Amino acid sequence: MVTLMSLAGMPLWLPGGAAGINNVAFPLGFAPLIWAMLFFHACLDRRIARVALAAAALFFVHGAMVAYRFVAAAPAAAPALGEAQ
């Protein structure tokens, strides 16, 4: 889940590039690397709390960026039927 959330958040902070597709291509290429770093960190670190904290921080930071992007891009709600404008 952390890797998928990182993939969703990466296009928000990666530069677009000349062709405008680098912010999509790089996260797809980095997915195995992100997963491998999380996996080896979990295997090699002696303290599981530090592993969980690092993974949770990565998840929540990218999740907050994605949520902010969706909230900021939401159109204004139209008034419901029967409401005065």
Distance bins in CASP14 RR format, pairs under 12 A and 6 or more apart:
PFRMAT RR
TARGET T0000
AUTHOR 0000-0000-0000
RMODE 2
METHOD distances of the structure
MODEL  1
1 7 0 0 0 0 0 1 0 0 0 0 0
1 8 0 0 0 0 0 1 0 0 0 0 0
1 34 0 0 0 0 0 1 0 0 0 0 0
1 35 0 0 0 0 0 1 0 0 0 0 0
1 38 0 0 0 0 0 1 0 0 0 0 0
1 55 0 0 0 0 1 0 0 0 0 0 0
1 56 0 0 0 0 0 1 0 0 0 0 0
1 58 0 0 0 0 0 1 0 0 0 0 0
1 59 1 0 0 1 0 0 0 0 0 0 0
1 60 0 0 0 0 0 1 0 0 0 0 0
1 62 0 0 0 0 0 1 0 0 0 0 0
1 63 0 0 0 0 0 1 0 0 0 0 0
2 8 0 0 0 0 0 1 0 0 0 0 0
2 9 0 0 0 0 0 1 0 0 0 0 0
2 31 0 0 0 0 0 1 0 0 0 0 0
2 34 1 0 0 1 0 0 0 0 0 0 0
2 35 0 0 0 0 1 0 0 0 0 0 0
2 37 0 0 0 0 0 1 0 0 0 0 0
2 38 1 0 1 0 0 0 0 0 0 0 0
2 39 0 0 0 0 0 1 0 0 0 0 0
2 41 0 0 0 0 0 1 0 0 0 0 0
2 42 0 0 0 0 0 1 0 0 0 0 0
2 51 0 0 0 0 0 1 0 0 0 0 0
2 52 0 0 0 0 0 1 0 0 0 0 0
2 53 0 0 0 0 0 1 0 0 0 0 0
2 54 0 0 0 0 1 0 0 0 0 0 0
2 55 1 0 1 0 0 0 0 0 0 0 0
2 56 0 0 0 0 1 0 0 0 0 0 0
2 57 0 0 0 0 1 0 0 0 0 0 0
2 58 1 0 1 0 0 0 0 0 0 0 0
2 59 1 0 1 0 0 0 0 0 0 0 0
2 60 0 0 0 0 1 0 0 0 0 0 0
2 61 0 0 0 0 0 1 0 0 0 0 0
2 62 0 0 0 0 1 0 0 0 0 0 0
2 63 0 0 0 0 0 1 0 0 0 0 0
3 9 0 0 0 0 0 1 0 0 0 0 0
3 10 0 0 0 0 0 1 0 0 0 0 0
3 27 0 0 0 0 1 0 0 0 0 0 0
3 28 0 0 0 0 0 1 0 0 0 0 0
3 29 0 0 0 0 0 1 0 0 0 0 0
3 30 0 0 0 0 1 0 0 0 0 0 0
3 31 1 0 1 0 0 0 0 0 0 0 0
3 32 0 0 0 0 1 0 0 0 0 0 0
3 33 0 0 0 0 1 0 0 0 0 0 0
3 34 1 0 1 0 0 0 0 0 0 0 0
3 35 1 0 1 0 0 0 0 0 0 0 0
3 36 0 0 0 0 1 0 0 0 0 0 0
3 37 0 0 0 0 1 0 0 0 0 0 0
3 38 1 0 0 1 0 0 0 0 0 0 0
3 39 0 0 0 0 1 0 0 0 0 0 0
3 55 0 0 0 0 1 0 0 0 0 0 0
3 58 0 0 0 0 1 0 0 0 0 0 0
3 59 0 0 0 0 1 0 0 0 0 0 0
3 62 0 0 0 0 1 0 0 0 0 0 0
4 10 0 0 0 0 0 1 0 0 0 0 0
4 27 0 0 0 0 0 1 0 0 0 0 0
4 28 0 0 0 0 0 1 0 0 0 0 0
4 31 0 0 0 0 1 0 0 0 0 0 0
4 34 0 0 0 0 1 0 0 0 0 0 0
4 35 0 0 0 0 1 0 0 0 0 0 0
4 38 0 0 0 0 0 1 0 0 0 0 0
4 58 0 0 0 0 0 1 0 0 0 0 0
4 59 0 0 0 0 1 0 0 0 0 0 0
4 62 0 0 0 0 1 0 0 0 0 0 0
4 63 0 0 0 0 0 1 0 0 0 0 0
4 66 0 0 0 0 0 1 0 0 0 0 0
5 12 0 0 0 0 0 1 0 0 0 0 0
5 27 0 0 0 0 0 1 0 0 0 0 0
5 31 0 0 0 0 0 1 0 0 0 0 0
5 34 0 0 0 0 1 0 0 0 0 0 0
5 38 0 0 0 0 0 1 0 0 0 0 0
5 55 0 0 0 0 1 0 0 0 0 0 0
5 56 0 0 0 0 0 1 0 0 0 0 0
5 57 0 0 0 0 0 1 0 0 0 0 0
5 58 1 0 0 1 0 0 0 0 0 0 0
5 59 1 0 1 0 0 0 0 0 0 0 0
5 60 0 0 0 0 1 0 0 0 0 0 0
5 61 0 0 0 0 1 0 0 0 0 0 0
5 62 1 0 1 0 0 0 0 0 0 0 0
5 63 1 0 1 0 0 0 0 0 0 0 0
5 64 0 0 0 0 1 0 0 0 0 0 0
5 65 0 0 0 0 1 0 0 0 0 0 0
5 66 1 0 0 1 0 0 0 0 0 0 0
5 67 0 0 0 0 0 1 0 0 0 0 0
6 12 0 0 0 0 0 1 0 0 0 0 0
6 13 0 0 0 0 0 1 0 0 0 0 0
6 14 0 0 0 0 0 1 0 0 0 0 0
6 26 0 0 0 0 0 1 0 0 0 0 0
6 27 1 0 0 1 0 0 0 0 0 0 0
6 28 0 0 0 0 0 1 0 0 0 0 0
6 29 0 0 0 0 0 1 0 0 0 0 0
6 30 0 0 0 0 1 0 0 0 0 0 0
6 31 0 0 0 0 1 0 0 0 0 0 0
6 32 0 0 0 0 0 1 0 0 0 0 0
6 33 0 0 0 0 0 1 0 0 0 0 0
6 34 1 0 1 0 0 0 0 0 0 0 0
6 35 0 0 0 0 1 0 0 0 0 0 0
6 37 0 0 0 0 0 1 0 0 0 0 0
6 38 0 0 0 0 1 0 0 0 0 0 0
6 55 0 0 0 0 0 1 0 0 0 0 0
6 57 0 0 0 0 0 1 0 0 0 0 0
6 58 1 0 0 1 0 0 0 0 0 0 0
6 59 1 0 0 1 0 0 0 0 0 0 0
6 60 0 0 0 0 0 1 0 0 0 0 0
6 61 0 0 0 0 1 0 0 0 0 0 0
6 62 1 0 1 0 0 0 0 0 0 0 0
6 63 0 0 0 0 1 0 0 0 0 0 0
6 65 0 0 0 0 0 1 0 0 0 0 0
6 66 0 0 0 0 0 1 0 0 0 0 0
7 14 0 0 0 0 0 1 0 0 0 0 0
7 23 0 0 0 0 0 1 0 0 0 0 0
7 24 0 0 0 0 1 0 0 0 0 0 0
7 25 0 0 0 0 0 1 0 0 0 0 0
7 26 0 0 0 0 1 0 0 0 0 0 0
7 27 1 0 1 0 0 0 0 0 0 0 0
7 28 1 0 0 1 0 0 0 0 0 0 0
7 29 0 0 0 0 1 0 0 0 0 0 0
7 30 1 0 0 1 0 0 0 0 0 0 0
7 31 1 0 1 0 0 0 0 0 0 0 0
7 32 0 0 0 0 0 1 0 0 0 0 0
7 33 0 0 0 0 0 1 0 0 0 0 0
7 34 1 0 0 1 0 0 0 0 0 0 0
7 35 0 0 0 0 0 1 0 0 0 0 0
7 58 0 0 0 0 0 1 0 0 0 0 0
7 59 0 0 0 0 0 1 0 0 0 0 0
7 62 0 0 0 0 1 0 0 0 0 0 0
7 63 0 0 0 0 0 1 0 0 0 0 0
7 66 0 0 0 0 0 1 0 0 0 0 0
8 23 0 0 0 0 0 1 0 0 0 0 0
8 24 0 0 0 0 0 1 0 0 0 0 0
8 27 0 0 0 0 1 0 0 0 0 0 0
8 28 0 0 0 0 0 1 0 0 0 0 0
8 31 0 0 0 0 0 1 0 0 0 0 0
8 34 0 0 0 0 0 1 0 0 0 0 0
8 58 0 0 0 0 0 1 0 0 0 0 0
8 59 0 0 0 0 0 1 0 0 0 0 0
8 61 0 0 0 0 0 1 0 0 0 0 0
8 62 1 0 0 1 0 0 0 0 0 0 0
8 63 1 0 0 1 0 0 0 0 0 0 0
8 64 0 0 0 0 0 1 0 0 0 0 0
8 65 0 0 0 0 1 0 0 0 0 0 0
8 66 1 0 1 0 0 0 0 0 0 0 0
8 67 0 0 0 0 0 1 0 0 0 0 0
8 69 0 0 0 0 1 0 0 0 0 0 0
8 70 0 0 0 0 0 1 0 0 0 0 0
9 23 0 0 0 0 1 0 0 0 0 0 0
9 24 0 0 0 0 0 1 0 0 0 0 0
9 26 0 0 0 0 0 1 0 0 0 0 0
9 27 1 0 0 1 0 0 0 0 0 0 0
9 30 0 0 0 0 0 1 0 0 0 0 0
9 34 0 0 0 0 0 1 0 0 0 0 0
9 58 0 0 0 0 0 1 0 0 0 0 0
9 59 0 0 0 0 0 1 0 0 0 0 0
9 60 0 0 0 0 0 1 0 0 0 0 0
9 61 0 0 0 0 1 0 0 0 0 0 0
9 62 1 0 1 0 0 0 0 0 0 0 0
9 63 1 0 0 1 0 0 0 0 0 0 0
9 64 0 0 0 0 1 0 0 0 0 0 0
9 65 1 0 1 0 0 0 0 0 0 0 0
9 66 1 0 1 0 0 0 0 0 0 0 0
9 67 0 0 0 0 0 1 0 0 0 0 0
9 68 0 0 0 0 0 1 0 0 0 0 0
9 69 0 0 0 0 1 0 0 0 0 0 0
9 70 0 0 0 0 0 1 0 0 0 0 0
10 16 0 0 0 0 0 1 0 0 0 0 0
10 22 0 0 0 0 0 1 0 0 0 0 0
10 23 1 0 0 1 0 0 0 0 0 0 0
10 24 0 0 0 0 1 0 0 0 0 0 0
10 25 0 0 0 0 0 1 0 0 0 0 0
10 26 1 0 0 1 0 0 0 0 0 0 0
10 27 1 1 0 0 0 0 0 0 0 0 0
10 28 0 0 0 0 1 0 0 0 0 0 0
10 29 0 0 0 0 1 0 0 0 0 0 0
10 30 1 0 0 1 0 0 0 0 0 0 0
10 31 0 0 0 0 1 0 0 0 0 0 0
10 33 0 0 0 0 0 1 0 0 0 0 0
10 34 0 0 0 0 1 0 0 0 0 0 0
10 58 0 0 0 0 0 1 0 0 0 0 0
10 61 0 0 0 0 0 1 0 0 0 0 0
10 62 1 0 0 1 0 0 0 0 0 0 0
10 63 0 0 0 0 0 1 0 0 0 0 0
10 65 0 0 0 0 1 0 0 0 0 0 0
10 66 0 0 0 0 1 0 0 0 0 0 0
10 69 0 0 0 0 0 1 0 0 0 0 0
11 17 0 0 0 0 0 1 0 0 0 0 0
11 20 0 0 0 0 0 1 0 0 0 0 0
11 21 0 0 0 0 0 1 0 0 0 0 0
11 22 0 0 0 0 1 0 0 0 0 0 0
11 23 1 0 1 0 0 0 0 0 0 0 0
11 24 1 0 0 1 0 0 0 0 0 0 0
11 25 0 0 0 0 1 0 0 0 0 0 0
11 26 0 0 0 0 1 0 0 0 0 0 0
11 27 1 0 0 1 0 0 0 0 0 0 0
11 28 0 0 0 0 0 1 0 0 0 0 0
11 30 0 0 0 0 0 1 0 0 0 0 0
11 62 0 0 0 0 0 1 0 0 0 0 0
11 65 0 0 0 0 1 0 0 0 0 0 0
11 66 0 0 0 0 1 0 0 0 0 0 0
11 69 0 0 0 0 1 0 0 0 0 0 0
12 23 0 0 0 0 1 0 0 0 0 0 0
12 24 0 0 0 0 0 1 0 0 0 0 0
12 27 0 0 0 0 0 1 0 0 0 0 0
12 61 0 0 0 0 0 1 0 0 0 0 0
12 62 0 0 0 0 1 0 0 0 0 0 0
12 63 0 0 0 0 1 0 0 0 0 0 0
12 64 0 0 0 0 0 1 0 0 0 0 0
12 65 1 0 1 0 0 0 0 0 0 0 0
12 66 1 0 0 1 0 0 0 0 0 0 0
12 67 0 0 0 0 0 1 0 0 0 0 0
12 68 0 0 0 0 1 0 0 0 0 0 0
12 69 1 0 1 0 0 0 0 0 0 0 0
12 70 0 0 0 0 0 1 0 0 0 0 0
12 72 0 0 0 0 0 1 0 0 0 0 0
12 73 0 0 0 0 0 1 0 0 0 0 0
13 23 0 0 0 0 1 0 0 0 0 0 0
13 26 0 0 0 0 0 1 0 0 0 0 0
13 27 0 0 0 0 0 1 0 0 0 0 0
13 61 0 0 0 0 1 0 0 0 0 0 0
13 62 0 0 0 0 1 0 0 0 0 0 0
13 65 1 0 0 1 0 0 0 0 0 0 0
13 66 0 0 0 0 0 1 0 0 0 0 0
13 68 0 0 0 0 0 1 0 0 0 0 0
13 69 0 0 0 0 0 1 0 0 0 0 0
14 20 0 0 0 0 0 1 0 0 0 0 0
14 21 0 0 0 0 0 1 0 0 0 0 0
14 22 1 0 0 1 0 0 0 0 0 0 0
14 23 1 0 1 0 0 0 0 0 0 0 0
14 24 0 0 0 0 1 0 0 0 0 0 0
14 25 0 0 0 0 1 0 0 0 0 0 0
14 26 1 0 1 0 0 0 0 0 0 0 0
14 27 1 0 0 1 0 0 0 0 0 0 0
14 28 0 0 0 0 0 1 0 0 0 0 0
14 29 0 0 0 0 0 1 0 0 0 0 0
14 30 0 0 0 0 1 0 0 0 0 0 0
14 62 0 0 0 0 0 1 0 0 0 0 0
14 65 0 0 0 0 0 1 0 0 0 0 0
15 21 0 0 0 0 0 1 0 0 0 0 0
15 22 1 0 0 1 0 0 0 0 0 0 0
15 23 1 0 0 1 0 0 0 0 0 0 0
15 24 0 0 0 0 0 1 0 0 0 0 0
15 25 0 0 0 0 0 1 0 0 0 0 0
15 26 0 0 0 0 1 0 0 0 0 0 0
16 22 1 0 1 0 0 0 0 0 0 0 0
16 23 1 0 1 0 0 0 0 0 0 0 0
16 24 0 0 0 0 1 0 0 0 0 0 0
16 25 0 0 0 0 1 0 0 0 0 0 0
16 26 0 0 0 0 1 0 0 0 0 0 0
16 27 0 0 0 0 0 1 0 0 0 0 0
17 23 1 0 0 1 0 0 0 0 0 0 0
17 24 0 0 0 0 0 1 0 0 0 0 0
17 25 0 0 0 0 1 0 0 0 0 0 0
17 26 0 0 0 0 1 0 0 0 0 0 0
19 25 0 0 0 0 1 0 0 0 0 0 0
20 26 0 0 0 0 0 1 0 0 0 0 0
21 27 0 0 0 0 0 1 0 0 0 0 0
21 28 0 0 0 0 0 1 0 0 0 0 0
22 28 0 0 0 0 0 1 0 0 0 0 0
22 29 0 0 0 0 0 1 0 0 0 0 0
22 30 0 0 0 0 0 1 0 0 0 0 0
23 30 0 0 0 0 0 1 0 0 0 0 0
24 30 0 0 0 0 0 1 0 0 0 0 0
24 31 0 0 0 0 0 1 0 0 0 0 0
25 31 0 0 0 0 0 1 0 0 0 0 0
26 33 0 0 0 0 0 1 0 0 0 0 0
26 34 0 0 0 0 0 1 0 0 0 0 0
27 33 0 0 0 0 0 1 0 0 0 0 0
27 34 0 0 0 0 1 0 0 0 0 0 0
27 62 0 0 0 0 0 1 0 0 0 0 0
28 34 0 0 0 0 0 1 0 0 0 0 0
29 35 0 0 0 0 0 1 0 0 0 0 0
29 36 0 0 0 0 0 1 0 0 0 0 0
30 36 0 0 0 0 0 1 0 0 0 0 0
30 37 0 0 0 0 1 0 0 0 0 0 0
30 38 0 0 0 0 0 1 0 0 0 0 0
31 37 0 0 0 0 0 1 0 0 0 0 0
31 38 0 0 0 0 0 1 0 0 0 0 0
32 38 0 0 0 0 0 1 0 0 0 0 0
32 39 0 0 0 0 0 1 0 0 0 0 0
33 39 0 0 0 0 0 1 0 0 0 0 0
33 40 0 0 0 0 0 1 0 0 0 0 0
34 40 0 0 0 0 0 1 0 0 0 0 0
34 41 0 0 0 0 0 1 0 0 0 0 0
34 54 0 0 0 0 0 1 0 0 0 0 0
34 55 0 0 0 0 0 1 0 0 0 0 0
34 58 0 0 0 0 1 0 0 0 0 0 0
34 59 0 0 0 0 0 1 0 0 0 0 0
34 62 0 0 0 0 0 1 0 0 0 0 0
35 41 0 0 0 0 0 1 0 0 0 0 0
35 42 0 0 0 0 0 1 0 0 0 0 0
35 55 0 0 0 0 0 1 0 0 0 0 0
35 58 0 0 0 0 0 1 0 0 0 0 0
36 42 0 0 0 0 0 1 0 0 0 0 0
36 43 0 0 0 0 0 1 0 0 0 0 0
36 44 0 0 0 0 0 1 0 0 0 0 0
37 43 0 0 0 0 0 1 0 0 0 0 0
37 44 0 0 0 0 0 1 0 0 0 0 0
37 45 0 0 0 0 0 1 0 0 0 0 0
37 51 0 0 0 0 0 1 0 0 0 0 0
37 54 0 0 0 0 1 0 0 0 0 0 0
37 55 0 0 0 0 0 1 0 0 0 0 0
37 58 0 0 0 0 1 0 0 0 0 0 0
38 44 0 0 0 0 0 1 0 0 0 0 0
38 45 0 0 0 0 0 1 0 0 0 0 0
38 51 0 0 0 0 1 0 0 0 0 0 0
38 52 0 0 0 0 0 1 0 0 0 0 0
38 54 0 0 0 0 1 0 0 0 0 0 0
38 55 1 0 0 1 0 0 0 0 0 0 0
38 56 0 0 0 0 0 1 0 0 0 0 0
38 57 0 0 0 0 0 1 0 0 0 0 0
38 58 1 0 0 1 0 0 0 0 0 0 0
38 59 0 0 0 0 0 1 0 0 0 0 0
39 45 0 0 0 0 0 1 0 0 0 0 0
39 51 0 0 0 0 0 1 0 0 0 0 0
39 55 0 0 0 0 0 1 0 0 0 0 0
40 51 0 0 0 0 0 1 0 0 0 0 0
40 54 0 0 0 0 0 1 0 0 0 0 0
41 47 0 0 0 0 0 1 0 0 0 0 0
41 48 0 0 0 0 0 1 0 0 0 0 0
41 50 0 0 0 0 1 0 0 0 0 0 0
41 51 1 0 1 0 0 0 0 0 0 0 0
41 52 0 0 0 0 0 1 0 0 0 0 0
41 53 0 0 0 0 0 1 0 0 0 0 0
41 54 1 0 0 1 0 0 0 0 0 0 0
41 55 0 0 0 0 1 0 0 0 0 0 0
41 58 0 0 0 0 0 1 0 0 0 0 0
42 48 1 0 0 1 0 0 0 0 0 0 0
42 49 0 0 0 0 0 1 0 0 0 0 0
42 50 0 0 0 0 1 0 0 0 0 0 0
42 51 1 0 1 0 0 0 0 0 0 0 0
42 52 0 0 0 0 1 0 0 0 0 0 0
42 53 0 0 0 0 0 1 0 0 0 0 0
42 54 0 0 0 0 1 0 0 0 0 0 0
42 55 1 0 0 1 0 0 0 0 0 0 0
43 51 0 0 0 0 1 0 0 0 0 0 0
44 50 0 0 0 0 0 1 0 0 0 0 0
44 51 0 0 0 0 1 0 0 0 0 0 0
45 51 1 0 1 0 0 0 0 0 0 0 0
45 52 0 0 0 0 0 1 0 0 0 0 0
45 53 0 0 0 0 0 1 0 0 0 0 0
45 54 0 0 0 0 1 0 0 0 0 0 0
45 55 0 0 0 0 0 1 0 0 0 0 0
47 53 0 0 0 0 1 0 0 0 0 0 0
47 54 0 0 0 0 0 1 0 0 0 0 0
48 54 0 0 0 0 0 1 0 0 0 0 0
48 55 0 0 0 0 0 1 0 0 0 0 0
49 55 0 0 0 0 0 1 0 0 0 0 0
49 56 0 0 0 0 0 1 0 0 0 0 0
50 56 0 0 0 0 0 1 0 0 0 0 0
50 57 0 0 0 0 0 1 0 0 0 0 0
51 57 0 0 0 0 0 1 0 0 0 0 0
51 58 0 0 0 0 0 1 0 0 0 0 0
52 58 0 0 0 0 0 1 0 0 0 0 0
52 59 0 0 0 0 0 1 0 0 0 0 0
52 60 0 0 0 0 0 1 0 0 0 0 0
53 59 0 0 0 0 0 1 0 0 0 0 0
53 60 0 0 0 0 0 1 0 0 0 0 0
54 60 0 0 0 0 0 1 0 0 0 0 0
54 61 0 0 0 0 0 1 0 0 0 0 0
55 61 0 0 0 0 0 1 0 0 0 0 0
55 62 0 0 0 0 0 1 0 0 0 0 0
56 62 0 0 0 0 0 1 0 0 0 0 0
56 63 0 0 0 0 0 1 0 0 0 0 0
57 63 0 0 0 0 0 1 0 0 0 0 0
57 64 0 0 0 0 0 1 0 0 0 0 0
58 64 0 0 0 0 0 1 0 0 0 0 0
58 65 0 0 0 0 0 1 0 0 0 0 0
59 65 0 0 0 0 0 1 0 0 0 0 0
59 66 0 0 0 0 0 1 0 0 0 0 0
59 67 0 0 0 0 0 1 0 0 0 0 0
60 66 0 0 0 0 0 1 0 0 0 0 0
60 67 0 0 0 0 1 0 0 0 0 0 0
61 67 0 0 0 0 0 1 0 0 0 0 0
61 68 0 0 0 0 0 1 0 0 0 0 0
62 68 0 0 0 0 0 1 0 0 0 0 0
62 69 0 0 0 0 0 1 0 0 0 0 0
63 69 0 0 0 0 1 0 0 0 0 0 0
63 70 0 0 0 0 0 1 0 0 0 0 0
63 71 0 0 0 0 0 1 0 0 0 0 0
64 70 0 0 0 0 0 1 0 0 0 0 0
64 71 0 0 0 0 0 1 0 0 0 0 0
64 72 0 0 0 0 0 1 0 0 0 0 0
65 71 0 0 0 0 0 1 0 0 0 0 0
65 72 0 0 0 0 0 1 0 0 0 0 0
66 72 0 0 0 0 0 1 0 0 0 0 0
66 73 0 0 0 0 0 1 0 0 0 0 0
67 73 0 0 0 0 0 1 0 0 0 0 0
67 74 0 0 0 0 0 1 0 0 0 0 0
68 74 0 0 0 0 0 1 0 0 0 0 0
77 83 0 0 0 0 0 1 0 0 0 0 0
78 85 0 0 0 0 1 0 0 0 0 0 0
79 85 1 0 1 0 0 0 0 0 0 0 0
END
